[in-house]
Amino acid sequence: MKLVRGLHNLTELGDNARRGTHGNGRQAAGCVLTVGNYDGVHLGHQHMIRVLQQRAHELDCESAVLVFEPSSKEFIDPVGAPPRLTRWREKYVALAALGVDRLVTLRFDDEIRAMTPQCFVDQLIVDGLSARHVVVGDDFRYGAKAEGNVHSLRTACERRGVGVEQLTPFMVDGVRVSSTAVRERLERGDCDAAARLLGRRYRMVGRVSHGHELGRT
């Protein structure tokens, strides 16, 4: 899986696509894109990726996932933001295992936060990534103050010749699968229920910090 970091690399990627190359002489065909947090890479996310890959196959182009670091909630409210299910590295590994062609990671900052929905579509989705088709969930929000929704995305994208596909919620046992739903089950200690939404047992990866070594005594 290719990794693209930063707006400057995104601009170069878009320029290469418009010139008809990937920067290495091969023809560029844009991409089929999805945008989201992908925290947990749960069954709902996995379903989204399957549709993404199918559309990329149909259009003979790459599948791409756009995520932001930190998340918008972490940037705006670091204290009140929900705890992460997965760190960025875990997210990268999970998306690579699912066969995503390209992961684009952009830093969420004041510039991104101030983007109007129209600028978000023009500068990031169309000019930056040369997306040919976008796949999102029904609750997708974007742009300054999260004013953009699926309806405005479809209007803005179709004006630029980009298709938009809205997926219905992915359900398991009558429950809408979401990062929030997984978090709620972990918070109450129901790891089995969380695993049913994740499609795997939950695990946490982190660095080991040495303490006072009292356990040795």
Backbone as CSV, one residue per row, in Angstrom:
resi,resn,N_x,N_y,N_z,CA_x,CA_y,CA_z,C_x,C_y,C_z
1,MET,0.851,-1.198,0.000,0.000,0.000,0.000,0.885,1.245,0.000
2,LYS,0.597,2.162,-0.902,1.339,3.421,-0.976,0.867,4.363,0.133
3,LEU,1.794,5.139,0.659,1.471,6.104,1.706,1.805,7.502,1.212
4,VAL,0.824,8.398,1.298,1.027,9.804,0.925,0.789,10.641,2.171
5,ARG,1.777,11.439,2.550,1.657,12.297,3.734,1.793,13.762,3.340
6,GLY,0.893,14.594,3.806,1.038,16.032,3.659,0.407,16.623,2.413
7,LEU,-0.029,17.876,2.544,-0.666,18.571,1.436,0.283,18.775,0.264
8,HIS,1.590,18.983,0.533,2.538,19.215,-0.557,2.656,17.971,-1.433
9,ASN,2.636,16.799,-0.820,2.681,15.561,-1.604,1.367,15.321,-2.332
10,LEU,0.269,15.776,-1.738,-1.029,15.639,-2.381,-1.077,16.475,-3.653
11,THR,-0.509,17.681,-3.592,-0.466,18.558,-4.762,0.356,17.932,-5.876
12,GLU,1.502,17.350,-5.524,2.350,16.697,-6.523,1.627,15.514,-7.151
13,LEU,0.878,14.775,-6.318,0.131,13.621,-6.815,-0.914,14.061,-7.834
14,GLY,-1.622,15.164,-7.515,-2.630,15.674,-8.432,-2.031,16.164,-9.737
15,ASP,-0.859,16.824,-9.641,-0.192,17.310,-10.849,0.214,16.146,-11.743
16,ASN,0.744,15.079,-11.144,1.141,13.902,-11.917,-0.061,13.285,-12.622
17,ALA,-1.202,13.214,-11.897,-2.404,12.626,-12.487,-2.889,13.445,-13.676
18,ARG,-2.828,14.773,-13.547,-3.290,15.615,-14.656,-2.358,15.519,-15.861
19,ARG,-1.056,15.227,-15.590,-0.114,15.048,-16.685,-0.208,13.652,-17.281
20,GLY,-0.951,12.767,-16.591,-1.122,11.414,-17.099,-0.060,10.454,-16.646
21,THR,0.648,10.761,-15.547,1.668,9.850,-15.027,1.527,9.740,-13.521
22,HIS,2.130,8.693,-12.973,2.210,8.525,-11.533,3.547,9.043,-11.033
23,GLY,4.312,9.724,-11.879,5.623,10.180,-11.490,6.697,9.168,-11.849
24,ASN,6.294,7.997,-12.346,7.269,6.974,-12.727,7.029,6.487,-14.155
25,GLY,6.256,7.312,-14.918,6.065,6.982,-16.320,4.807,6.189,-16.613
26,ARG,4.157,5.631,-15.574,2.951,4.839,-15.803,1.740,5.760,-15.965
27,GLN,0.763,5.284,-16.677,-0.467,6.055,-16.846,-1.190,6.205,-15.506
28,ALA,-1.755,7.365,-15.264,-2.538,7.603,-14.055,-4.012,7.555,-14.415
29,ALA,-4.801,6.960,-13.557,-6.230,6.866,-13.827,-7.041,7.429,-12.675
30,GLY,-6.441,8.287,-11.850,-7.144,8.812,-10.694,-7.356,7.721,-9.672
31,CYS,-8.418,7.833,-8.906,-8.682,6.842,-7.871,-10.154,6.830,-7.510
32,VAL,-10.552,5.774,-6.823,-11.844,5.748,-6.146,-11.521,6.000,-4.680
33,LEU,-12.191,6.962,-4.081,-11.796,7.498,-2.780,-12.872,7.333,-1.719
34,THR,-12.420,7.084,-0.491,-13.293,7.207,0.666,-12.578,8.064,1.695
35,VAL,-13.331,8.835,2.462,-12.779,9.751,3.463,-13.390,9.418,4.812
36,GLY,-12.568,9.294,5.824,-13.127,8.998,7.141,-12.057,8.822,8.190
37,ASN,-12.502,8.537,9.402,-11.584,8.347,10.516,-11.017,6.928,10.534
38,TYR,-11.844,5.967,10.182,-11.474,4.554,10.148,-10.875,4.080,11.473
39,ASP,-11.408,4.607,12.561,-10.947,4.199,13.887,-11.501,2.817,14.205
40,GLY,-10.617,1.854,14.389,-11.033,0.490,14.683,-11.053,-0.407,13.460
41,VAL,-11.234,0.184,12.270,-11.371,-0.592,11.027,-12.314,-1.778,11.286
42,HIS,-13.519,-1.470,11.740,-14.517,-2.469,12.117,-15.233,-3.028,10.882
43,LEU,-16.240,-3.861,11.099,-16.931,-4.513,9.983,-17.586,-3.515,9.032
44,GLY,-18.072,-2.405,9.560,-18.640,-1.381,8.693,-17.589,-0.782,7.778
45,HIS,-16.422,-0.506,8.341,-15.307,-0.002,7.537,-14.878,-1.028,6.489
46,GLN,-14.830,-2.278,6.905,-14.410,-3.337,5.992,-15.376,-3.477,4.814
47,HIS,-16.671,-3.302,5.096,-17.669,-3.326,4.021,-17.440,-2.158,3.064
48,MET,-17.134,-0.984,3.622,-16.853,0.189,2.802,-15.655,-0.064,1.890
49,ILE,-14.622,-0.689,2.434,-13.422,-0.969,1.645,-13.728,-1.957,0.520
50,ARG,-14.570,-2.945,0.784,-14.928,-3.906,-0.270,-15.626,-3.206,-1.431
51,VAL,-16.545,-2.305,-1.120,-17.232,-1.551,-2.171,-16.234,-0.646,-2.897
52,LEU,-15.362,-0.005,-2.137,-14.330,0.862,-2.708,-13.489,0.108,-3.724
53,GLN,-13.055,-1.078,-3.345,-12.210,-1.872,-4.238,-12.961,-2.355,-5.476
54,GLN,-14.226,-2.684,-5.297,-15.028,-3.115,-6.438,-15.179,-1.981,-7.455
55,ARG,-15.452,-0.768,-6.953,-15.589,0.380,-7.857,-14.252,0.708,-8.527
56,ALA,-13.149,0.562,-7.791,-11.833,0.815,-8.368,-11.535,-0.188,-9.472
57,HIS,-11.943,-1.434,-9.256,-11.753,-2.462,-10.278,-12.577,-2.131,-11.523
58,GLU,-13.817,-1.693,-11.312,-14.695,-1.366,-12.434,-14.158,-0.187,-13.243
59,LEU,-13.525,0.779,-12.553,-13.003,1.970,-13.229,-11.525,1.837,-13.601
60,ASP,-10.949,0.675,-13.276,-9.550,0.400,-13.596,-8.621,1.466,-13.025
61,CYS,-8.784,1.737,-11.731,-7.915,2.714,-11.070,-7.660,2.269,-9.632
62,GLU,-6.914,3.047,-8.892,-6.540,2.680,-7.531,-7.644,3.000,-6.529
63,SER,-7.641,2.245,-5.431,-8.508,2.549,-4.293,-7.705,3.392,-3.307
64,ALA,-8.310,4.435,-2.758,-7.594,5.339,-1.857,-8.451,5.680,-0.646
65,VAL,-7.806,5.760,0.504,-8.458,6.149,1.750,-7.788,7.423,2.242
66,LEU,-8.579,8.443,2.558,-8.069,9.702,3.100,-8.437,9.795,4.571
67,VAL,-7.425,9.936,5.436,-7.646,10.110,6.865,-6.888,11.346,7.333
68,PHE,-7.268,11.859,8.496,-6.612,13.033,9.060,-5.989,12.684,10.405
69,GLU,-4.807,13.244,10.654,-4.104,13.080,11.922,-3.698,14.452,12.445
70,PRO,-4.129,14.827,13.641,-5.096,14.113,14.486,-6.478,14.163,13.853
71,SER,-7.442,13.487,14.454,-8.812,13.575,13.952,-9.341,14.983,14.234
72,SER,-10.399,15.361,13.548,-10.966,16.698,13.763,-11.402,16.893,15.214
73,LYS,-11.974,15.859,15.827,-12.415,15.965,17.220,-11.232,16.129,18.157
74,GLU,-10.136,15.433,17.882,-8.943,15.555,18.723,-8.320,16.938,18.592
75,PHE,-8.367,17.513,17.400,-7.787,18.841,17.177,-8.627,19.924,17.850
76,ILE,-9.946,19.819,17.702,-10.840,20.850,18.228,-11.011,20.733,19.737
77,ASP,-11.100,19.511,20.250,-11.331,19.298,21.687,-10.465,18.142,22.182
78,PRO,-9.169,18.394,22.392,-8.252,17.312,22.783,-8.675,16.582,24.053
79,VAL,-9.271,17.295,24.998,-9.661,16.687,26.271,-10.950,15.873,26.129
80,GLY,-11.903,16.404,25.389,-13.202,15.748,25.288,-13.337,14.743,24.164
81,ALA,-12.328,14.644,23.300,-12.402,13.698,22.168,-12.451,12.267,22.682
82,PRO,-13.228,11.401,22.021,-13.309,9.999,22.463,-11.965,9.302,22.323
83,PRO,-11.678,8.340,23.205,-10.406,7.606,23.100,-10.353,6.804,21.810
84,ARG,-9.171,6.654,21.271,-8.997,5.918,20.025,-9.121,4.417,20.258
85,LEU,-9.658,3.745,19.250,-9.649,2.283,19.236,-8.340,1.775,18.643
86,THR,-7.811,2.510,17.677,-6.573,2.112,17.019,-5.672,3.319,16.826
87,ARG,-4.382,3.116,17.029,-3.405,4.147,16.702,-3.218,4.165,15.185
88,TRP,-2.550,5.249,14.693,-2.403,5.391,13.245,-1.696,4.186,12.646
89,ARG,-0.651,3.688,13.276,0.106,2.567,12.735,-0.774,1.325,12.597
90,GLU,-1.619,1.057,13.604,-2.535,-0.089,13.529,-3.519,0.076,12.377
91,LYS,-3.966,1.304,12.188,-4.890,1.611,11.090,-4.228,1.335,9.739
92,TYR,-2.985,1.770,9.621,-2.227,1.545,8.392,-2.110,0.049,8.090
93,VAL,-1.742,-0.720,9.101,-1.561,-2.167,8.918,-2.883,-2.832,8.526
94,ALA,-3.978,-2.437,9.177,-5.285,-3.039,8.900,-5.753,-2.721,7.486
95,LEU,-5.600,-1.474,7.047,-6.026,-1.082,5.700,-5.162,-1.748,4.633
96,ALA,-3.871,-1.889,4.930,-2.982,-2.581,3.984,-3.396,-4.037,3.844
97,ALA,-3.767,-4.666,4.971,-4.181,-6.067,4.949,-5.462,-6.259,4.139
98,LEU,-6.307,-5.228,4.083,-7.551,-5.292,3.326,-7.325,-5.050,1.830
99,GLY,-6.111,-4.678,1.463,-5.791,-4.516,0.046,-5.973,-3.121,-0.513
100,VAL,-6.067,-2.102,0.359,-6.176,-0.720,-0.124,-4.898,-0.354,-0.872
101,ASP,-5.044,0.348,-1.994,-3.880,0.707,-2.805,-3.110,1.897,-2.248
102,ARG,-3.856,2.866,-1.670,-3.195,4.106,-1.266,-3.838,4.670,0.001
103,LEU,-3.013,5.005,0.980,-3.485,5.680,2.189,-2.930,7.093,2.180
104,VAL,-3.824,8.074,2.178,-3.429,9.483,2.209,-3.686,10.007,3.613
105,THR,-2.640,10.485,4.275,-2.755,11.005,5.630,-2.399,12.479,5.628
106,LEU,-3.365,13.317,5.975,-3.145,14.760,6.035,-3.275,15.242,7.473
107,ARG,-2.442,16.195,7.837,-2.511,16.757,9.176,-3.731,17.664,9.282
108,PHE,-4.582,17.402,10.266,-5.738,18.273,10.487,-5.244,19.480,11.269
109,ASP,-5.363,20.669,10.664,-4.896,21.897,11.306,-5.909,23.007,11.032
110,ASP,-5.524,24.233,11.341,-6.452,25.353,11.156,-6.809,25.560,9.684
111,GLU,-5.865,25.263,8.797,-6.143,25.418,7.363,-7.209,24.433,6.903
112,ILE,-7.072,23.179,7.297,-8.068,22.169,6.932,-9.397,22.486,7.613
113,ARG,-9.329,22.885,8.877,-10.548,23.176,9.640,-11.365,24.294,8.996
114,ALA,-10.681,25.273,8.381,-11.373,26.430,7.802,-11.884,26.195,6.385
115,MET,-11.556,25.056,5.792,-11.978,24.793,4.411,-13.502,24.721,4.309
116,THR,-14.056,25.456,3.360,-15.484,25.331,3.100,-15.727,23.972,2.438
117,PRO,-16.949,23.457,2.489,-17.233,22.197,1.804,-16.833,22.210,0.334
118,GLN,-17.065,23.347,-0.354,-16.709,23.434,-1.768,-15.198,23.350,-1.964
119,CYS,-14.423,24.051,-1.111,-12.962,23.999,-1.203,-12.448,22.600,-0.884
120,PHE,-13.087,21.938,0.058,-12.700,20.575,0.420,-12.802,19.666,-0.793
121,VAL,-13.899,19.796,-1.514,-14.098,18.974,-2.713,-13.112,19.363,-3.803
122,ASP,-13.000,20.660,-4.081,-12.155,21.115,-5.183,-10.671,20.849,-4.921
123,GLN,-10.183,21.250,-3.740,-8.751,21.208,-3.473,-8.246,19.820,-3.080
124,LEU,-9.042,19.086,-2.319,-8.573,17.790,-1.839,-9.052,16.635,-2.721
125,ILE,-10.366,16.538,-2.899,-10.922,15.372,-3.588,-10.646,15.384,-5.083
126,VAL,-10.860,16.528,-5.724,-10.736,16.573,-7.188,-9.323,16.952,-7.626
127,ASP,-8.858,18.149,-7.251,-7.547,18.605,-7.714,-6.407,17.855,-7.031
128,GLY,-6.564,17.563,-5.754,-5.498,16.894,-5.027,-5.355,15.429,-5.362
129,LEU,-6.454,14.692,-5.310,-6.403,13.242,-5.484,-6.936,12.759,-6.830
130,SER,-7.476,13.670,-7.621,-8.041,13.298,-8.927,-9.013,12.138,-8.797
131,ALA,-9.866,12.203,-7.771,-10.844,11.137,-7.553,-11.845,11.089,-8.702
132,ARG,-12.191,9.884,-9.099,-13.199,9.688,-10.145,-14.532,9.263,-9.546
133,HIS,-14.466,8.722,-8.333,-15.674,8.234,-7.668,-15.398,8.274,-6.163
134,VAL,-16.399,8.654,-5.378,-16.239,8.754,-3.929,-17.282,7.877,-3.253
135,VAL,-16.844,7.089,-2.268,-17.737,6.211,-1.511,-17.748,6.669,-0.062
136,VAL,-18.940,6.977,0.479,-19.055,7.464,1.852,-20.269,6.834,2.535
137,GLY,-20.307,6.977,3.854,-21.456,6.520,4.618,-22.554,7.564,4.651
138,ASP,-23.698,7.186,5.162,-24.849,8.097,5.149,-24.690,9.267,6.114
139,ASP,-23.781,9.148,7.095,-23.591,10.206,8.091,-22.339,11.039,7.806
140,PHE,-21.824,10.971,6.599,-20.586,11.679,6.262,-20.766,13.188,6.365
141,ARG,-19.822,13.834,7.074,-19.807,15.290,7.196,-18.395,15.781,6.900
142,TYR,-18.289,16.985,6.359,-16.975,17.501,5.988,-17.026,19.017,5.869
143,GLY,-15.839,19.632,5.785,-15.762,21.075,5.621,-15.904,21.825,6.925
144,ALA,-15.709,23.148,6.867,-15.770,23.998,8.054,-17.080,23.795,8.811
145,LYS,-16.955,23.616,10.138,-18.103,23.400,11.027,-18.937,22.192,10.609
146,ALA,-18.314,21.264,9.867,-18.993,20.048,9.394,-20.285,20.384,8.659
147,GLU,-20.250,21.483,7.885,-21.451,21.931,7.180,-21.758,21.082,5.952
148,GLY,-20.750,20.395,5.416,-20.975,19.564,4.241,-21.591,18.228,4.600
149,ASN,-22.498,17.732,3.769,-23.109,16.425,3.980,-23.117,15.661,2.652
150,VAL,-23.743,14.514,2.640,-23.730,13.692,1.425,-24.389,14.426,0.251
151,HIS,-25.465,15.151,0.530,-26.167,15.872,-0.545,-25.264,16.928,-1.172
152,SER,-24.593,17.744,-0.343,-23.718,18.787,-0.882,-22.500,18.169,-1.556
153,LEU,-22.015,17.039,-1.032,-20.885,16.345,-1.652,-21.253,15.881,-3.050
154,ARG,-22.438,15.287,-3.186,-22.868,14.795,-4.489,-23.011,15.953,-5.478
155,THR,-23.597,17.052,-5.029,-23.780,18.207,-5.909,-22.445,18.767,-6.380
156,ALA,-21.494,18.944,-5.429,-20.193,19.523,-5.757,-19.359,18.585,-6.622
157,CYS,-19.390,17.298,-6.305,-18.591,16.340,-7.058,-19.122,16.139,-8.469
158,GLU,-20.416,15.995,-8.598,-20.986,15.752,-9.924,-20.768,16.947,-10.843
159,ARG,-20.648,18.135,-10.245,-20.339,19.321,-11.041,-18.946,19.224,-11.649
160,ARG,-18.076,18.457,-10.985,-16.706,18.247,-11.465,-16.541,16.892,-12.160
161,GLY,-17.645,16.203,-12.416,-17.586,14.935,-13.124,-17.177,13.754,-12.269
162,VAL,-17.365,13.868,-10.952,-16.989,12.799,-10.021,-18.253,12.169,-9.441
163,GLY,-18.334,10.849,-9.482,-19.501,10.165,-8.935,-19.428,10.056,-7.418
164,VAL,-20.576,9.982,-6.787,-20.652,9.816,-5.330,-21.610,8.678,-5.014
165,GLU,-21.169,7.781,-4.145,-21.980,6.629,-3.750,-22.146,6.631,-2.232
166,GLN,-23.384,6.621,-1.793,-23.695,6.618,-0.358,-24.101,5.212,0.069
167,LEU,-23.399,4.664,1.052,-23.714,3.332,1.547,-24.645,3.417,2.748
168,THR,-25.552,2.464,2.852,-26.446,2.402,4.002,-25.679,1.846,5.202
169,PRO,-26.155,2.081,6.424,-25.455,1.582,7.610,-25.270,0.069,7.561
170,PHE,-24.123,-0.387,8.039,-23.830,-1.815,8.098,-24.291,-2.327,9.458
171,MET,-25.155,-3.337,9.447,-25.787,-3.816,10.672,-25.273,-5.200,11.074
172,VAL,-25.125,-5.413,12.362,-24.790,-6.720,12.927,-25.689,-6.943,14.142
173,ASP,-26.467,-8.023,14.113,-27.396,-8.331,15.215,-28.330,-7.164,15.508
174,GLY,-28.743,-6.472,14.449,-29.662,-5.349,14.615,-29.013,-4.073,15.110
175,VAL,-27.685,-4.063,15.207,-26.945,-2.900,15.703,-26.173,-2.261,14.558
176,ARG,-26.261,-0.942,14.462,-25.461,-0.217,13.469,-24.003,-0.250,13.911
177,VAL,-23.141,-0.774,13.051,-21.725,-0.887,13.397,-21.060,0.485,13.253
178,SER,-20.427,0.927,14.318,-19.718,2.203,14.315,-18.617,2.158,15.359
179,SER,-17.681,3.078,15.263,-16.619,3.157,16.260,-17.199,3.466,17.632
180,THR,-18.234,4.302,17.659,-18.881,4.639,18.928,-19.502,3.410,19.570
181,ALA,-20.167,2.576,18.759,-20.788,1.357,19.283,-19.741,0.403,19.848
182,VAL,-18.614,0.274,19.159,-17.529,-0.580,19.661,-16.994,-0.022,20.974
183,ARG,-16.786,1.281,21.023,-16.264,1.936,22.226,-17.196,1.718,23.418
184,GLU,-18.487,1.849,23.180,-19.464,1.675,24.260,-19.396,0.268,24.848
185,ARG,-19.237,-0.717,24.001,-19.188,-2.107,24.478,-17.889,-2.397,25.228
186,LEU,-16.815,-1.786,24.789,-15.558,-1.960,25.512,-15.597,-1.261,26.870
187,GLU,-16.257,-0.108,26.913,-16.338,0.645,28.164,-17.117,-0.107,29.230
188,ARG,-18.092,-0.902,28.809,-18.854,-1.675,29.789,-18.305,-3.100,29.953
189,GLY,-17.167,-3.352,29.336,-16.490,-4.627,29.530,-17.038,-5.785,28.729
190,ASP,-17.875,-5.504,27.722,-18.452,-6.576,26.906,-17.568,-6.787,25.678
191,CYS,-16.474,-7.494,25.875,-15.504,-7.697,24.794,-16.049,-8.594,23.683
192,ASP,-16.946,-9.525,24.041,-17.524,-10.397,23.024,-18.387,-9.592,22.049
193,ALA,-19.191,-8.674,22.597,-20.038,-7.835,21.746,-19.187,-6.920,20.878
194,ALA,-18.104,-6.384,21.439,-17.198,-5.526,20.661,-16.571,-6.326,19.525
195,ALA,-16.201,-7.579,19.814,-15.571,-8.428,18.795,-16.525,-8.703,17.635
196,ARG,-17.830,-8.824,17.933,-18.799,-9.079,16.862,-18.901,-7.887,15.916
197,LEU,-18.684,-6.692,16.430,-18.742,-5.497,15.576,-17.422,-5.256,14.853
198,LEU,-16.329,-5.663,15.496,-15.011,-5.471,14.893,-14.681,-6.547,13.867
199,GLY,-15.260,-7.734,14.070,-14.904,-8.860,13.217,-13.646,-9.562,13.693
200,ARG,-13.200,-9.231,14.903,-11.998,-9.823,15.497,-11.992,-9.471,16.980
201,ARG,-11.175,-10.132,17.740,-11.011,-9.777,19.148,-10.289,-8.436,19.242
202,TYR,-10.723,-7.608,20.173,-10.075,-6.303,20.330,-8.723,-6.471,21.005
203,ARG,-7.760,-5.724,20.516,-6.447,-5.720,21.156,-5.917,-4.293,21.161
204,MET,-5.044,-4.028,22.068,-4.451,-2.707,22.195,-2.946,-2.832,22.017
205,VAL,-2.387,-1.979,21.178,-0.959,-1.998,20.916,-0.351,-0.691,21.424
206,GLY,0.750,-0.791,22.141,1.398,0.410,22.649,2.806,0.110,23.110
207,ARG,3.500,1.125,23.555,4.854,0.973,24.039,4.846,0.632,25.533
208,VAL,5.772,-0.210,25.922,5.916,-0.576,27.327,6.811,0.451,28.008
209,SER,6.321,1.025,29.106,7.119,1.974,29.883,7.564,1.309,31.176
210,HIS,8.818,1.431,31.503,9.334,0.841,32.734,8.913,1.691,33.931
211,GLY,8.433,1.020,34.975,8.018,1.723,36.184,9.076,1.601,37.269
212,HIS,8.617,1.414,38.500,9.549,1.312,39.641,9.994,-0.128,39.874
213,GLU,9.535,-1.049,39.033,9.933,-2.447,39.105,9.612,-3.088,40.444
214,LEU,8.495,-2.628,41.049,8.094,-3.180,42.348,7.605,-4.615,42.221
215,GLY,7.087,-4.946,41.024,6.568,-6.303,40.822,7.644,-7.363,40.988
216,ARG,8.898,-6.989,40.779,9.989,-7.948,40.896,10.234,-8.381,42.343
217,THR,9.741,-7.561,43.256,9.959,-7.895,44.671,8.744,-8.569,45.295
